[in-house]
Amino acid sequence: DHAGLKIAYLEGTLELMSPSTLHEDAKTIIARLIEVWAMERDVDLRGFGGATFRREAKERGLEADECYTLGRLDEEGVPDIAIEVVVTNPLVDKMAVYAGLGVPEVWEWHPGASAIVVFRLDGDRYHRHEASAVLPDLDIVQLSQFVRPGESQTALAKAYQSALRATGAGPRPR
């Protein structure tokens, strides 16, 4: 039983993390904002929260802070996007774990950062990008402006929804 603990494993090194309230607040805000965007854009984005993903043959596995797929999980069984809130320095290189799992994008948020950083997998390494290839219509900079831990999560989601509607990023015509 590891209730409340997050696990990451890489080639013999196991990390157990007990998330802080700052960590949980930020990851919940980011999740709500992404889900508001998906509802406003009518995108079939499916959340899998902190599900555990592993590859025993590659000796790696972890629980993302949040993760999403466009539509169903593919045959590889890994998300299209993993969200990582980095409050402290991890023991395990989570980017190496994600790369070994084949997760196409990892989005990182750090306290004090001006924006969420998008990393895309290219071969066996991640490279920083200005936008998501999985969700190319999502303005990462705009979304990031609403990641403000300590504020009302509901108010932030509503304000983001209003901003999306004001900029014409509402539902696509059917």
Rosetta silent file (secondary structure, phi, psi, omega in degrees, C-alpha in Angstrom):
SEQUENCE: DHAGLKIAYLEGTLELMSPSTLHEDAKTIIARLIEVWAMERDVDLRGFGGATFRREAKERGLEADECYTLGRLDEEGVPDIAIEVVVTNPLVDKMAVYAGLGVPEVWEWHPGASAIVVFRLDGDRYHRHEASAVLPDLDIVQLSQFVRPGESQTALAKAYQSALRATGAGPRPR
SCORE:     score description
SCORE:     0.000 S_00000001
   1 L     0.000  126.683  178.901    0.000    0.000    0.000 S_00000001
   2 L  -131.973   40.451 -179.188    1.438    3.353   -1.020 S_00000001
   3 L   -55.038  129.300  179.308   -1.535    5.688   -0.562 S_00000001
   4 L    84.423   -7.844  179.234   -0.391    9.279   -0.945 S_00000001
   5 L  -103.337  143.315  173.039    3.002    8.284   -2.329 S_00000001
   6 E  -104.465  139.952 -176.376    4.167    8.725   -5.922 S_00000001
   7 E  -117.027  138.372  170.607    6.558    6.104   -7.287 S_00000001
   8 E  -136.125  138.939 -176.822    9.251    6.372   -9.952 S_00000001
   9 E  -136.889  130.809  178.049   11.611    3.532  -10.877 S_00000001
  10 E  -144.243  111.356  171.955   14.609    3.563  -13.219 S_00000001
  11 L    43.159   53.315  174.539   17.067    0.704  -13.652 S_00000001
  12 L    98.461  -12.060  178.411   17.319   -0.287   -9.993 S_00000001
  13 E  -104.013  124.838  179.783   16.638    3.099   -8.379 S_00000001
  14 E  -111.561  130.897  176.523   13.278    3.517   -6.678 S_00000001
  15 E  -118.276  131.570  173.176   11.976    6.919   -5.624 S_00000001
  16 E  -114.684  126.488 -178.500    9.012    7.406   -3.309 S_00000001
  17 E  -123.680  135.995  173.948    7.655   10.934   -3.123 S_00000001
  18 L  -103.689  105.762 -173.900    5.024   12.337   -0.808 S_00000001
  19 L   -63.821  141.368  177.437    3.547   15.274   -2.764 S_00000001
  20 L   -80.478  168.843  176.638    3.235   18.643   -1.033 S_00000001
  21 H   -65.551  -35.278  175.807    0.089   20.743   -1.044 S_00000001
  22 H   -60.114  -46.465  179.305    1.799   23.133   -3.512 S_00000001
  23 H   -57.970  -50.514 -176.267    2.474   20.188   -5.838 S_00000001
  24 H   -68.064  -37.159  177.530   -1.092   18.896   -5.636 S_00000001
  25 H   -63.065  -49.576 -178.685   -2.633   22.365   -5.997 S_00000001
  26 H   -62.729  -45.368 -178.309   -0.580   23.153   -9.109 S_00000001
  27 H   -66.755  -33.758  178.021   -1.210   19.786  -10.790 S_00000001
  28 H   -70.449  -40.851  176.884   -4.947   20.024  -10.100 S_00000001
  29 H   -61.528  -47.684  179.969   -5.115   23.553  -11.523 S_00000001
  30 H   -58.806  -45.010  179.486   -3.228   22.478  -14.654 S_00000001
  31 H   -60.423  -45.907 -179.940   -5.539   19.475  -15.078 S_00000001
  32 H   -61.350  -42.279 -178.858   -8.653   21.616  -14.702 S_00000001
  33 H   -64.832  -43.949  178.790   -7.365   24.156  -17.222 S_00000001
  34 H   -61.969  -40.511 -179.241   -6.505   21.485  -19.792 S_00000001
  35 H   -70.357  -34.985  174.008   -9.924   19.926  -19.325 S_00000001
  36 H   -62.348  -46.029  179.092  -11.659   23.307  -19.700 S_00000001
  37 H   -57.587  -47.146 -178.604   -9.727   23.810  -22.949 S_00000001
  38 H   -62.302  -39.412  177.999  -10.751   20.347  -24.201 S_00000001
  39 H   -67.083  -43.411 -179.555  -14.412   21.008  -23.380 S_00000001
  40 H   -65.494  -32.232 -178.787  -14.341   24.412  -25.059 S_00000001
  41 H   -95.572   -2.144 -178.797  -12.661   22.948  -28.163 S_00000001
  42 L    55.792   49.363 -179.623  -14.744   19.758  -28.139 S_00000001
  43 L  -104.048  132.316  178.921  -11.606   17.593  -28.097 S_00000001
  44 L   -77.978   76.397  179.662  -11.815   13.953  -26.965 S_00000001
  45 E  -100.468  123.846 -176.542   -9.081   14.299  -24.368 S_00000001
  46 E  -111.894  124.491 -178.773   -9.080   11.468  -21.832 S_00000001
  47 E   -91.071  141.566  178.167   -7.448   11.874  -18.447 S_00000001
  48 L  -124.911   16.998  174.880   -5.741    9.048  -16.606 S_00000001
  49 L    48.244 -129.266 -178.670   -4.596   11.008  -13.549 S_00000001
  50 L  -102.030   37.195  178.911   -1.674    9.359  -11.812 S_00000001
  51 L   -56.034  149.701  178.831   -2.042    5.915  -13.409 S_00000001
  52 E   -87.731  129.369  176.030    1.077    3.746  -13.208 S_00000001
  53 E  -120.080  134.721 -178.323    2.923    3.088  -16.465 S_00000001
  54 E  -147.811  156.381  172.977    5.788    0.595  -16.613 S_00000001
  55 E  -135.190   98.200 -177.438    8.061   -1.352  -18.913 S_00000001
  56 H   -61.703  -38.763 -178.983    9.629   -4.206  -16.983 S_00000001
  57 H   -63.142  -27.809  179.620   11.954   -5.119  -19.858 S_00000001
  58 H  -100.747    6.124  177.063   13.359   -1.579  -19.777 S_00000001
  59 L    53.435   54.127  178.920   13.414   -1.462  -15.960 S_00000001
  60 E  -154.660  153.464  176.691   11.323    1.663  -15.617 S_00000001
  61 E  -177.256  159.821  177.110    7.969    2.881  -14.472 S_00000001
  62 E  -168.162  172.508  173.538    6.250    5.788  -12.781 S_00000001
  63 E  -114.841  114.603  177.805    3.029    7.503  -11.909 S_00000001
  64 L   -64.833  157.711  172.818    2.572   10.759  -13.788 S_00000001
  65 L   -66.696  -44.613  172.921    1.205   13.722  -11.887 S_00000001
  66 E  -150.447  153.326  175.922   -1.494   13.883  -14.589 S_00000001
  67 E  -153.216  155.979 -174.441   -1.669   12.348  -18.040 S_00000001
  68 E  -143.025  153.580  168.668   -3.895   12.431  -21.105 S_00000001
  69 E  -127.908  153.735  169.671   -4.540   10.735  -24.414 S_00000001
  70 E   -85.730  111.652 -175.359   -6.359   11.950  -27.477 S_00000001
  71 L    71.414 -150.064 -176.345   -9.107    9.368  -27.654 S_00000001
  72 L   -73.022  157.126  170.613   -8.307    5.863  -26.462 S_00000001
  73 L   -62.269  138.572  179.144   -4.980    4.634  -25.147 S_00000001
  74 L   -79.509 -177.803 -176.988   -3.082    3.098  -28.052 S_00000001
  75 L   -63.312  -22.813  176.723   -1.690   -0.440  -28.142 S_00000001
  76 L   -72.127  -23.438  177.760    1.471    0.766  -26.391 S_00000001
  77 L    72.460   26.930  177.034   -0.698    1.714  -23.421 S_00000001
  78 L  -119.606  153.304 -179.283    1.075    5.016  -22.670 S_00000001
  79 L   -71.442  162.321  174.788   -0.415    8.514  -22.566 S_00000001
  80 L   -80.556  -32.028 -179.241    0.149   11.120  -25.282 S_00000001
  81 E  -135.427  133.690  171.061    0.932   13.808  -22.697 S_00000001
  82 E  -117.183  138.393  178.567    2.300   13.524  -19.168 S_00000001
  83 E  -106.351  129.983  177.177    2.222   16.486  -16.801 S_00000001
  84 E  -124.978  122.304  172.955    4.990   16.850  -14.239 S_00000001
  85 E   -98.415  118.404 -174.705    4.933   19.429  -11.455 S_00000001
  86 L  -109.634  103.443 -179.658    8.497   19.766  -10.187 S_00000001
  87 L  -100.523  -34.590  178.659    8.684   21.272   -6.701 S_00000001
  88 L  -127.694  164.327  178.096   11.833   19.492   -5.467 S_00000001
  89 L   -73.006  121.192 -179.316   14.795   17.870   -7.204 S_00000001
  90 L   -76.132  154.303  175.167   13.889   14.259   -8.002 S_00000001
  91 L   -77.727  -40.669 -177.912   16.192   11.333   -7.314 S_00000001
  92 L   -96.153  136.546  176.468   15.080    9.496  -10.477 S_00000001
  93 L   -74.028   94.997 -175.994   15.431   11.103  -13.923 S_00000001
  94 H   -64.925  -30.361  177.966   11.750   11.065  -14.854 S_00000001
  95 H   -64.328  -36.639  176.713   12.471   12.244  -18.396 S_00000001
  96 H   -66.935  -36.665  177.361   14.564    9.088  -18.918 S_00000001
  97 H   -65.524  -50.041  179.637   11.682    7.017  -17.572 S_00000001
  98 H   -59.697  -41.036  179.371    9.172    8.736  -19.859 S_00000001
  99 H   -61.908  -42.999  178.690   11.516    8.359  -22.852 S_00000001
 100 H   -66.720  -26.291  176.844   11.869    4.630  -22.180 S_00000001
 101 H   -82.090  -21.279 -179.719    8.101    4.338  -21.964 S_00000001
 102 L    85.488   26.887  178.099    7.688    6.217  -25.259 S_00000001
 103 L   -73.228  119.921 -174.291    5.484    9.069  -23.986 S_00000001
 104 L   -60.582  -37.816 -179.225    5.380   11.593  -26.886 S_00000001
 105 E  -137.704  142.956  171.485    5.201   14.741  -24.730 S_00000001
 106 E  -126.092  128.291  176.687    6.003   15.740  -21.170 S_00000001
 107 E  -107.228  128.127  179.999    4.874   19.125  -19.878 S_00000001
 108 E  -113.134  141.496  171.864    6.735   20.503  -16.849 S_00000001
 109 E  -128.494  134.431  177.157    5.732   23.230  -14.448 S_00000001
 110 L  -120.618  142.763  174.961    8.031   24.672  -11.778 S_00000001
 111 L   -56.167  136.321 -179.864    7.036   27.109   -9.015 S_00000001
 112 L    84.407   -6.421  179.445    7.968   30.602  -10.105 S_00000001
 113 L   -74.305  149.518  179.434    8.084   29.602  -13.775 S_00000001
 114 L   -83.105  -18.597 -178.336    6.441   31.929  -16.243 S_00000001
 115 L  -157.679  159.022  170.039    5.071   29.073  -18.330 S_00000001
 116 L   -69.259  140.057  179.464    4.612   25.352  -18.639 S_00000001
 117 E  -105.223  129.413 -179.803    7.468   23.895  -20.676 S_00000001
 118 E   -97.843  127.066  174.165    6.653   21.393  -23.414 S_00000001
 119 E  -117.361  129.442  178.356    9.156   18.626  -24.144 S_00000001
 120 E  -110.631  141.066  179.810    8.677   16.382  -27.175 S_00000001
 121 E   -76.706  127.342  176.555   10.282   12.988  -27.589 S_00000001
 122 E  -131.946  103.339 -174.110   12.712   12.761  -30.489 S_00000001
 123 L    73.222 -115.610  179.468   14.371    9.347  -30.618 S_00000001
 124 L  -114.420   14.928 -179.264   15.358    8.610  -27.039 S_00000001
 125 E  -133.868  155.593  175.981   15.541   12.224  -25.786 S_00000001
 126 E   -98.848  142.722  176.115   13.194   15.086  -25.107 S_00000001
 127 E  -126.585  141.839 -178.825   13.657   18.507  -26.649 S_00000001
 128 E   -70.363  139.501  177.631   12.006   21.724  -25.533 S_00000001
 129 E  -136.459  158.289 -179.856    9.335   23.219  -27.826 S_00000001
 130 L   -78.963  -22.189 -175.733    7.167   26.319  -27.728 S_00000001
 131 L  -142.076  165.725  177.622    3.953   24.406  -28.431 S_00000001
 132 L   -85.408  137.418  171.920    2.403   20.978  -28.161 S_00000001
 133 L   -83.791  -27.394  179.709    2.319   18.722  -31.222 S_00000001
 134 L   -73.170  -41.630  178.938   -0.396   16.624  -29.563 S_00000001
 135 L  -123.411   70.439 -172.946   -2.603   19.667  -28.877 S_00000001
 136 L   -64.232  -22.529 -179.946   -1.330   22.213  -31.437 S_00000001
 137 L   -84.070   -7.884 -179.521   -4.313   24.560  -30.984 S_00000001
 138 L   -83.457  124.604  177.789   -3.694   24.936  -27.252 S_00000001
 139 L   -85.200  101.711 -176.805   -1.872   28.169  -26.370 S_00000001
 140 H   -61.538  -39.016 -179.090    0.531   27.032  -23.623 S_00000001
 141 H   -64.484  -45.118  178.962    1.467   30.597  -22.691 S_00000001
 142 H   -62.345  -48.125  179.386   -2.171   31.601  -22.231 S_00000001
 143 H   -58.026  -43.488 -177.055   -2.963   28.467  -20.193 S_00000001
 144 H   -60.025  -29.634 -179.577    0.143   29.024  -18.039 S_00000001
 145 L   -63.307  -18.887 -177.833   -1.073   32.475  -17.005 S_00000001
 146 L  -101.613    3.175  176.482   -3.852   30.774  -15.029 S_00000001
 147 L   -88.072   92.358 -176.171   -1.611   28.355  -13.103 S_00000001
 148 L  -134.056   82.829  179.770   -1.570   30.241   -9.812 S_00000001
 149 L   -53.969  144.544 -179.410   -1.429   27.896   -6.816 S_00000001
 150 L    99.030  -19.431  177.333   -3.093   29.255   -3.725 S_00000001
 151 L   -94.095  166.956  179.866   -5.953   30.850   -5.661 S_00000001
 152 L   -61.808  121.584  178.877   -9.413   29.371   -6.119 S_00000001
 153 H   -62.801  -38.752  179.318   -9.171   26.515   -8.596 S_00000001
 154 H   -65.903  -45.161  179.507  -12.764   27.074   -9.659 S_00000001
 155 H   -62.759  -40.124  178.506  -12.224   30.807  -10.207 S_00000001
 156 H   -63.905  -43.496  179.534   -9.075   30.128  -12.246 S_00000001
 157 H   -63.695  -41.300  179.355  -10.884   27.573  -14.433 S_00000001
 158 H   -67.473  -40.411  178.706  -13.777   29.978  -14.998 S_00000001
 159 H   -64.600  -40.350  177.633  -11.430   32.869  -15.802 S_00000001
 160 H   -64.831  -42.373  178.306   -9.545   30.677  -18.291 S_00000001
 161 H   -60.102  -42.702  177.706  -12.819   29.599  -19.874 S_00000001
 162 H   -63.566  -40.914  178.965  -13.822   33.268  -20.265 S_00000001
 163 H   -64.379  -40.983  177.695  -10.430   34.081  -21.794 S_00000001
 164 H   -61.558  -43.948 -179.661  -10.795   31.217  -24.281 S_00000001
 165 H   -67.083  -36.495 -179.684  -14.227   32.432  -25.287 S_00000001
 166 H   -68.982  -29.682 -179.586  -13.028   36.037  -25.601 S_00000001
 167 L   -94.285    9.158  177.737  -10.208   35.040  -27.933 S_00000001
 168 L    76.390   18.260  179.789  -12.488   32.950  -30.104 S_00000001
 169 L   -96.294   32.109  179.467  -11.049   29.679  -28.901 S_00000001
 170 L   -78.516 -164.715 -176.691  -14.475   28.324  -28.078 S_00000001
 171 L   -58.539  141.924  176.090  -16.102   25.180  -29.436 S_00000001
 172 L   -74.587  144.120  176.838  -15.393   24.316  -33.042 S_00000001
 173 L   -62.748  145.518 -179.973  -18.408   24.315  -35.354 S_00000001
 174 L   -96.633    0.000    0.000  -19.823   20.851  -35.999 S_00000001
